[in-house]
Amino acid sequence: MDAILGIETSCDETAAAIVLNGNKVSSNVVASQISQHAIYGGVVPELAAREHLKAIIPVTKEAIVKSGVSLQDIKAVAVTNGPGLMPALLVGLNFARGFAVSNKLPFIGTNHFIAHIYSAFLDNTALLSNAGNYPILALVVSGGHTALVLINKDKSANIVGTTIDDAAGEALDKGAKLLGLGYPGGPIIDKTAQGGNPNKYKFPRSLTGNAGKPLSKKNRFNFSFSGLKTSLLYHIEKLGGIDDFTDELMHNTVASYQNAIVDVLCIKTLNAAKYFRAKSIVLCGGVAQNSLLRDELRNRLPAQIKFILAAKEFCGDNAAMIAGLGWHYYKHNEFDDINLDAYSRLPNFTHVPFVPNI
């Protein structure tokens, strides 16, 4: 069994994991910084880096001990080198460099975004070997990204839709902040919405063609959530501010706001699936933990399309997806130079390494 050590520090989670042969998760340790960033209402990059420095060694030690794997059994080190917050990325990258050099191990840089897609297959890699599941359309939704990625059985892949402003996770966090609900917004909004009427208030569904304006070809599969946030602000002001909100008003507002986000995600995904004749749809990323999104996308999918849902434990930032993805580079001897750079923005990519030869 090939054991890969994964390291993840792209944002505000310090994570380490040991994964065997790309799919057997032996350990997956995550140290969260939520309490440190909550008072600022969002992630502070420099603070995140300092917290990573404190946590990276104990988290990695814990991951190795929990896995039952010895240092001698680790075949390579895989680390997120982008996209993400540069100060945070550099902590994990430099630690992984040192670990690889001191233990004479191959060094692998991984794309955090692609790893999120792979997370949906961590506990069922057999899905990747079925030619009938392709093309696969992946909806990647997180605080930093909202995108649709088409993956073909020849390993080719391309981003067919992305956000032109805010990501879905960012819209949830900003909405929660405007409503005084706290941080992080995603889980709080999910919980609060369960007590409300999702159809009570009509919030905009941007770039869906539902506003009476023709949708341009270039935005057919793109997302936009900045107007939704502005609409929420006007809604709050119109009703006298959150200090005057009753519990019922708050629940109905949150439910309607969340419903608008989920509706857009589903509309765009289903339109893209039809256009590209996708045989499977993957839902992954931090926002994929949202209960309404998981249920709505599943319920709206045509019966002939397979729904592949990332397990909740692998939706948020974690190192198991990094180690799992890293194994696919390892088995093809695709290693990186120890001086590999970090990058903050998602680059264009044309293939993924985890599709087998089928």
C-alpha positions in Angstrom: 0.0 0.0 0.0 1.4 3.4 -1.0 1.0 5.9 1.9 0.9 9.6 1.0 1.1 12.4 3.5 -1.1 15.3 2.6 -0.7 18.9 3.9 -3.3 21.6 3.5 -3.1 25.2 4.6 -4.8 27.2 1.8 -7.1 29.2 4.1 -8.0 28.9 7.8 -7.8 25.1 8.4 -4.5 23.4 9.2 -4.8 19.9 8.0 -2.8 16.7 7.6 -3.8 13.3 6.4 -2.4 9.9 5.5 -4.2 8.2 2.5 -3.3 4.8 1.1 -3.4 4.1 -2.7 -5.4 7.3 -3.3 -8.6 6.1 -1.6 -8.1 4.5 1.9 -8.1 7.4 4.4 -6.1 6.2 7.3 -6.2 9.6 9.1 -7.6 13.0 8.5 -6.8 15.7 11.1 -8.1 19.3 10.8 -7.4 22.2 13.2 -9.9 25.0 12.7 -9.3 28.7 13.2 -12.9 29.8 13.2 -12.9 31.2 16.7 -9.8 33.4 15.9 -11.3 34.9 12.8 -14.9 35.2 14.0 -14.4 38.5 15.7 -13.3 40.0 12.4 -16.2 38.5 10.4 -13.8 36.8 7.9 -10.4 35.3 7.5 -7.4 37.5 8.1 -4.5 36.1 6.0 -1.7 37.1 8.3 -3.5 35.7 11.4 -4.3 32.5 9.5 -0.5 32.1 8.7 0.4 32.6 12.4 -2.1 30.0 13.5 -0.9 27.5 10.8 2.6 28.0 12.2 1.4 27.0 15.6 -0.6 24.0 14.5 1.2 22.4 11.5 3.7 20.3 13.5 1.2 18.9 16.1 -1.5 18.3 13.4 1.0 16.4 11.2 2.3 14.3 14.1 -1.3 13.5 15.1 -2.2 12.4 11.5 0.8 10.1 11.4 0.1 8.5 14.8 -3.6 8.0 14.1 -2.9 6.4 10.7 -0.8 3.6 12.2 1.7 4.2 9.4 5.4 4.6 10.2 7.5 7.4 8.7 9.3 4.7 6.7 6.1 3.7 5.0 5.3 7.2 3.7 6.1 7.3 0.0 5.6 11.0 -0.8 4.5 14.3 0.5 1.6 16.1 -1.3 0.8 19.7 -0.4 -1.6 22.4 -1.5 0.4 25.1 -3.4 -2.6 27.0 -4.7 -5.0 28.5 -5.1 -5.5 30.2 -1.7 -4.2 32.9 0.6 -0.5 33.4 0.0 0.6 33.8 3.6 -1.3 30.7 4.6 -0.2 28.6 1.6 3.5 29.4 2.3 3.4 27.9 5.8 2.2 24.5 4.5 4.4 24.6 1.4 7.6 25.3 3.4 6.7 22.7 6.0 6.1 20.1 3.4 9.4 21.0 1.7 11.3 20.5 4.9 9.5 17.2 5.7 10.2 15.9 2.2 13.9 16.9 2.2 14.6 15.6 5.7 12.9 12.2 5.0 14.2 12.0 1.4 10.7 11.8 0.0 9.3 12.9 -3.4 7.5 16.2 -3.3 4.1 16.9 -5.0 2.3 20.2 -5.3 -1.5 19.9 -5.7 -4.2 22.2 -6.9 -6.7 22.7 -4.1 -9.6 23.2 -6.5 -9.0 20.0 -8.4 -8.6 18.2 -5.0 -12.1 19.3 -4.0 -13.4 17.5 -7.1 -11.4 14.4 -6.3 -12.9 14.5 -2.7 -16.2 13.2 -4.1 -14.4 10.0 -5.2 -12.3 9.4 -2.1 -14.6 6.7 -0.7 -15.7 5.3 -4.1 -12.9 5.5 -6.8 -14.7 2.7 -8.7 -17.0 5.4 -10.1 -14.0 6.8 -12.0 -13.4 3.5 -13.8 -16.9 3.4 -15.3 -16.9 4.9 -18.8 -20.7 5.3 -18.6 -20.3 8.0 -16.0 -18.6 10.4 -18.4 -18.7 13.2 -19.2 -18.8 14.3 -15.5 -19.9 17.8 -14.6 -18.6 19.0 -11.3 -20.2 21.8 -9.3 -17.4 23.2 -7.1 -18.9 25.5 -4.4 -16.9 27.1 -1.6 -16.0 30.4 0.0 -13.6 31.2 -2.8 -14.9 29.4 -5.8 -18.1 28.6 -7.6 -17.5 26.8 -10.9 -18.7 24.1 -13.2 -16.0 21.8 -14.5 -16.5 19.3 -17.3 -14.4 16.1 -17.1 -14.1 13.6 -19.9 -12.9 10.0 -19.9 -9.7 11.0 -21.8 -8.7 13.0 -18.7 -9.4 16.3 -20.4 -11.2 18.9 -18.3 -12.2 22.5 -18.5 -14.0 25.1 -16.5 -17.3 25.8 -18.4 -18.7 28.3 -15.9 -17.5 30.4 -13.0 -18.5 33.3 -10.8 -18.0 36.8 -12.3 -18.0 38.3 -8.8 -18.8 36.7 -5.4 -18.6 32.9 -4.8 -21.7 31.2 -3.3 -19.9 30.7 0.0 -18.9 34.4 0.1 -22.5 35.3 -0.5 -23.6 33.2 2.4 -20.9 34.7 4.7 -21.8 38.3 3.6 -25.5 37.6 4.0 -25.0 36.3 7.5 -22.9 39.4 8.4 -25.6 41.8 7.1 -28.1 39.9 9.2 -25.9 39.9 12.3 -25.9 36.1 12.5 -22.1 35.7 13.0 -19.3 33.8 11.2 -18.9 31.5 9.4 -22.2 32.3 7.6 -22.8 29.0 5.7 -23.6 26.7 8.7 -25.5 29.5 10.5 -27.7 30.3 7.5 -28.3 26.6 6.8 -29.6 26.1 10.4 -31.6 29.4 10.6 -33.3 28.8 7.3 -34.8 25.5 8.5 -37.3 27.5 10.5 -38.4 29.8 7.7 -40.5 30.0 4.5 -38.1 29.9 1.5 -40.7 31.4 -0.8 -41.7 34.3 1.5 -39.5 36.9 -0.2 -38.3 37.0 -3.8 -34.6 37.6 -4.1 -33.0 37.9 -7.6 -31.6 35.0 -9.5 -28.8 36.7 -11.5 -27.7 35.4 -14.9 -30.5 32.9 -15.2 -32.6 34.9 -17.7 -35.4 35.2 -15.2 -35.2 39.0 -14.8 -36.6 39.7 -18.3 -33.1 40.5 -19.7 -31.7 38.2 -22.4 -28.8 36.2 -21.1 -25.5 36.7 -23.0 -23.9 33.6 -24.5 -20.7 34.1 -22.4 -22.6 34.1 -19.2 -24.8 31.1 -20.0 -23.1 29.0 -17.3 -21.5 31.8 -15.2 -22.7 32.8 -11.8 -23.2 36.2 -10.1 -24.1 36.7 -6.4 -23.1 40.3 -5.8 -26.6 41.6 -6.7 -28.2 39.2 -4.4 -26.2 40.6 -1.5 -27.2 44.2 -2.4 -30.9 43.0 -2.6 -30.6 41.6 0.9 -29.2 45.0 2.1 -32.2 46.8 0.6 -34.6 44.3 2.1 -33.2 44.8 5.6 -33.3 48.6 5.3 -36.9 48.5 3.9 -38.0 46.5 7.0 -36.4 48.9 9.4 -33.1 47.1 10.2 -32.3 43.9 11.9 -32.9 45.3 15.3 -36.6 45.3 14.5 -36.6 41.8 13.0 -38.9 39.3 14.8 -37.8 35.6 14.9 -40.3 34.8 12.1 -39.0 37.6 9.9 -35.4 36.6 10.4 -36.1 32.9 9.6 -38.2 33.8 6.5 -35.5 36.2 5.3 -32.7 33.7 5.7 -34.7 30.9 4.1 -35.6 33.0 1.1 -32.0 34.3 0.7 -30.5 30.8 0.9 -33.2 29.5 -1.5 -32.1 32.1 -4.1 -28.5 30.9 -3.9 -29.4 27.3 -4.1 -31.9 27.9 -6.9 -29.2 29.6 -9.1 -26.7 26.8 -8.4 -29.2 24.2 -9.5 -30.5 26.0 -12.5 -27.0 26.6 -13.9 -25.8 23.1 -13.2 -28.9 21.4 -14.8 -28.6 23.7 -17.9 -24.9 22.8 -18.3 -25.6 19.1 -17.7 -28.2 19.2 -20.5 -26.0 21.2 -22.9 -22.9 19.0 -22.4 -24.9 15.8 -22.1 -23.3 15.0 -18.7 -23.8 11.4 -17.5 -22.9 12.3 -13.9 -22.9 15.4 -11.7 -20.5 15.9 -8.8 -21.3 18.2 -5.9 -18.2 19.2 -3.8 -16.6 22.0 -1.9 -17.4 23.6 1.5 -20.9 24.8 0.5 -21.7 21.2 -0.6 -22.4 20.6 3.1 -25.5 22.8 2.8 -28.5 20.6 3.4 -30.8 22.4 1.0 -28.3 22.3 -1.8 -27.7 18.6 -1.3 -31.4 17.8 -1.4 -32.4 20.2 -4.1 -29.8 19.2 -6.6 -30.5 15.5 -6.0 -34.2 16.0 -6.4 -34.0 18.1 -9.6 -31.6 15.8 -11.4 -33.1 13.7 -14.2 -33.2 10.0 -13.3 -30.6 9.1 -16.0 -27.9 11.3 -14.5 -25.8 9.9 -11.7 -25.4 12.1 -8.6 -22.0 11.9 -6.9 -21.9 13.7 -3.6 -18.8 14.4 -1.6 -19.1 13.1 2.0 -19.6 15.9 4.4 -16.3 15.2 6.1 -14.5 15.8 2.8 -16.4 18.9 1.7 -14.6 21.5 3.7 -10.8 22.1 3.4 -9.0 18.9 4.4 -5.8 17.1 3.7 -7.3 13.7 2.7 -8.3 15.1 -0.7 -4.7 16.5 -1.1 -3.1 13.2 -0.2 -5.6 11.2 -2.4 -5.0 13.4 -5.4 -1.2 13.4 -4.7 -1.2 9.6 -5.1 -2.3 9.8 -8.7 0.8 12.0 -9.4 3.0 9.6 -7.4 2.0 6.5 -9.3 3.0 8.2 -12.6 6.2 9.5 -11.1 5.1 13.1 -11.6 7.0 15.0 -8.9 7.7 18.6 -8.4 10.9 20.6 -7.8 11.4 21.3 -4.1 11.4 25.1 -4.9 7.9 24.9 -6.3 6.1 28.3 -5.9 2.7 29.0 -4.4 -0.1 30.8 -6.3 -3.2 32.6 -5.1 -5.5 32.5 -8.1 -7.0 29.5 -9.8 -5.1 28.9 -13.1 -6.7 27.5 -16.2 -6.2 23.7 -16.4 -7.0 21.3 -19.3 -6.8 17.8 -17.6 -7.1 16.1 -14.3 -4.8 13.2 -13.1 -7.3 11.0 -11.4 -9.2 9.6 -14.5 -8.0 6.1 -15.2 -7.3 4.7 -18.7 -10.7 3.4 -19.7 
